[in-house]
């Protein structure tokens, strides 16, 4: 699963009126994750994190690969690392639980 961070940044910008879970799922599907697992991740993250936490995760993920020559190549492992660097431990826990619970571990 690639480009998770870029997807989350775009889907968590919250400029549209779709629910965060739907936006996360749609973005993940664009990068090749099947619908069932993408829906699972979106639903879990929306249920476990506040809107502010989701935005924080999106910003951190975008910054993680900002200067990378291939910013679209972010793995689930990278996203878990990014979440772990955020000062809110609930974010890392939610990302790890969503990845494991939805069977999208690297």
Secondary structure, 3 states (H helix, E strand, C coil): CCCHHHHHHHHCCCCCCCCHHHHHHHHHHHCCCCHHHHHHHHHHHHHHCCHHHHHHHHHHHHHHCCCCCCCCCCCHHHHHHHHHHCCCHHHHHHHHHHHHHCCCCC
